[in-house]
């Protein structure tokens, strides 16, 4: 006994399934390649933008290099070096003057301050036991070989024990304006204040 089996519908069904699978794969491939294309396009735009920025930066650097000429920097360095050498060669030597002024102090004379107020002039504040010592110091300063002129600006009596209330002999604080001789034909601006201690001055004497 023979059985007649018709397989045609199943073949059509298999063909339909294969077709659908092929379409799905093809669609996925198209989507994948479309995504890659869009990413590539975006990266190309970013690369182009970065290259444009780099080109602009290089152009700015070239402009800066052209403005900053080496010759200009060399001229500035040479002028600065010449100024430093000139200052070192012609600077006003204050230490010998200070030692000279201390050496002229009487035994009980002490500096309070020593300040240069002009290129070759200073204001000196000193303390003494009495008025005669202040006048004596002015006379000695005027006779110094390094001094061109000297004047006493003020003389004030000050008591050392005002806070304790005890009585004591006042000391006199004198302010002098002193101008110094300078053999150089230059003007040097000296701006320094030298504070001295009484014990140091007495030891230098």
RARA-V583769 format. One line per field, one symbol per residue. phi: phi as a letter, one per 40 degrees, with the letter a starting at -180 (. if undefined). psi: psi as a letter, one per 20 degrees, with the letter a starting at -180 (. if undefined). burial: # if it has 24 or more other ideal C-beta (glycine too) atoms within 12 Angstrom, else .. A space follows every 10 residues. Layout:
phi: ???
psi: ???
burial: ???
//
This chain:
phi: .bbcbbbccc cccccccccc cccccccccc cccccccccc cccccccccc cccccccccc cccccccccd cccccccccc cccccccccb cccccccccc cccccccbbb ccaabcbadb aabbbbbbca cccccccccc ccccccbcaa bccaabcbcc bcccgccacc bbbbbbbbbb cacccbbbcb babbcbcdcc ccccc
psi: pqpopojghh ghghhgghgg gggggggggg gghgghgggg gghggggggg hgggggghgg ghgghhhnph hghggghggg ghggggghhj qoohghgghg hhhiqrhkpq pgqoppirgk qqpppqqrhr hhhghghggh ghiqijphqq qohqoppppi khhiiqprpq qpoqpqoppq qoiqlropoo mqpopqqghg ghhh.
burial: .......... .......... .......... .......... .......... .......... .......... .......... .......... .#.#..##.# ##.###..## #######..# #########. ..##.###.# #..#.##..# .#..#..... .......... ########## .#.......# ...#.#.... #....
//
